[in-house]
Amino acid sequence: MLYYLELADTWRRERRLERKETDYSSFLYEASVEFLPDTGGLQACFQQVYVARMKMTFVHHCGPLCGIKFVKERTVVLNQLGVVLHVEGDGITDFLQY
């Protein structure tokens, strides 16, 4: 997460003087934790657990044929003691590069 924040800041600093109206980058991180009596919607079912959901979106656009975008989501299931029981969303992330 810090890598993409620093990358966006570097691009802004380096391109400040030569920036065009179409140049931009954005970074959004959302996270939540909730207690669920049942996790029926996940790949594995658990009861009486905490579910942490994280989502990171990064976009950098530097012209009509220059840019990258990706969204990464991760879900972690923890028991009431905080022990990780299940993780979804790890692995290769698809991205759009143009």
Contacts in CASP RR format, 6 or more apart in sequence:
PFRMAT RR
TARGET T0000
AUTHOR 0000-0000-0000
METHOD contacts of the structure
MODEL  1
MLYYLELADTWRRERRLERKETDYSSFLYEASVEFLPDTGGLQACFQQVY
VARMKMTFVHHCGPLCGIKFVKERTVVLNQLGVVLHVEGDGITDFLQY
1 29 0 8 1.000
1 56 0 8 1.000
4 27 0 8 1.000
4 56 0 8 1.000
4 58 0 8 1.000
5 27 0 8 1.000
7 25 0 8 1.000
7 60 0 8 1.000
8 25 0 8 1.000
8 26 0 8 1.000
8 27 0 8 1.000
8 58 0 8 1.000
8 60 0 8 1.000
11 25 0 8 1.000
11 60 0 8 1.000
11 62 0 8 1.000
12 25 0 8 1.000
15 23 0 8 1.000
15 62 0 8 1.000
20 63 0 8 1.000
22 61 0 8 1.000
22 62 0 8 1.000
22 63 0 8 1.000
22 64 0 8 1.000
23 61 0 8 1.000
23 62 0 8 1.000
23 63 0 8 1.000
24 59 0 8 1.000
24 60 0 8 1.000
24 61 0 8 1.000
25 58 0 8 1.000
25 59 0 8 1.000
25 60 0 8 1.000
25 61 0 8 1.000
26 57 0 8 1.000
26 58 0 8 1.000
26 59 0 8 1.000
27 56 0 8 1.000
27 57 0 8 1.000
27 58 0 8 1.000
27 59 0 8 1.000
28 55 0 8 1.000
28 56 0 8 1.000
28 57 0 8 1.000
28 58 0 8 1.000
29 54 0 8 1.000
29 55 0 8 1.000
29 56 0 8 1.000
29 57 0 8 1.000
30 54 0 8 1.000
30 55 0 8 1.000
30 56 0 8 1.000
31 52 0 8 1.000
31 53 0 8 1.000
31 54 0 8 1.000
31 55 0 8 1.000
32 52 0 8 1.000
32 53 0 8 1.000
33 50 0 8 1.000
33 51 0 8 1.000
33 52 0 8 1.000
33 53 0 8 1.000
34 50 0 8 1.000
34 51 0 8 1.000
35 48 0 8 1.000
35 49 0 8 1.000
35 50 0 8 1.000
35 51 0 8 1.000
36 49 0 8 1.000
36 50 0 8 1.000
36 51 0 8 1.000
37 47 0 8 1.000
37 48 0 8 1.000
38 45 0 8 1.000
38 46 0 8 1.000
38 47 0 8 1.000
39 45 0 8 1.000
39 46 0 8 1.000
39 47 0 8 1.000
39 49 0 8 1.000
39 51 0 8 1.000
39 77 0 8 1.000
42 51 0 8 1.000
42 75 0 8 1.000
42 77 0 8 1.000
42 86 0 8 1.000
42 88 0 8 1.000
43 86 0 8 1.000
43 88 0 8 1.000
44 77 0 8 1.000
44 86 0 8 1.000
46 77 0 8 1.000
46 85 0 8 1.000
46 86 0 8 1.000
48 79 0 8 1.000
48 80 0 8 1.000
49 77 0 8 1.000
49 78 0 8 1.000
49 79 0 8 1.000
49 80 0 8 1.000
49 85 0 8 1.000
50 77 0 8 1.000
50 78 0 8 1.000
50 79 0 8 1.000
50 80 0 8 1.000
50 82 0 8 1.000
51 75 0 8 1.000
51 76 0 8 1.000
51 77 0 8 1.000
51 78 0 8 1.000
52 75 0 8 1.000
52 76 0 8 1.000
52 77 0 8 1.000
52 78 0 8 1.000
53 73 0 8 1.000
53 74 0 8 1.000
53 75 0 8 1.000
54 73 0 8 1.000
54 74 0 8 1.000
54 75 0 8 1.000
54 76 0 8 1.000
55 71 0 8 1.000
55 72 0 8 1.000
55 73 0 8 1.000
55 74 0 8 1.000
56 71 0 8 1.000
56 72 0 8 1.000
56 73 0 8 1.000
57 69 0 8 1.000
57 70 0 8 1.000
57 71 0 8 1.000
57 72 0 8 1.000
58 68 0 8 1.000
58 69 0 8 1.000
58 70 0 8 1.000
59 68 0 8 1.000
59 69 0 8 1.000
60 67 0 8 1.000
60 68 0 8 1.000
60 69 0 8 1.000
61 67 0 8 1.000
65 98 0 8 1.000
66 98 0 8 1.000
67 97 0 8 1.000
67 98 0 8 1.000
68 95 0 8 1.000
68 96 0 8 1.000
68 97 0 8 1.000
68 98 0 8 1.000
69 95 0 8 1.000
69 96 0 8 1.000
70 93 0 8 1.000
70 94 0 8 1.000
70 95 0 8 1.000
70 96 0 8 1.000
71 93 0 8 1.000
72 89 0 8 1.000
72 93 0 8 1.000
73 89 0 8 1.000
74 87 0 8 1.000
74 88 0 8 1.000
74 89 0 8 1.000
74 90 0 8 1.000
75 87 0 8 1.000
75 88 0 8 1.000
75 89 0 8 1.000
76 84 0 8 1.000
76 86 0 8 1.000
76 87 0 8 1.000
76 88 0 8 1.000
77 84 0 8 1.000
77 85 0 8 1.000
77 86 0 8 1.000
77 87 0 8 1.000
78 84 0 8 1.000
78 85 0 8 1.000
79 85 0 8 1.000
END
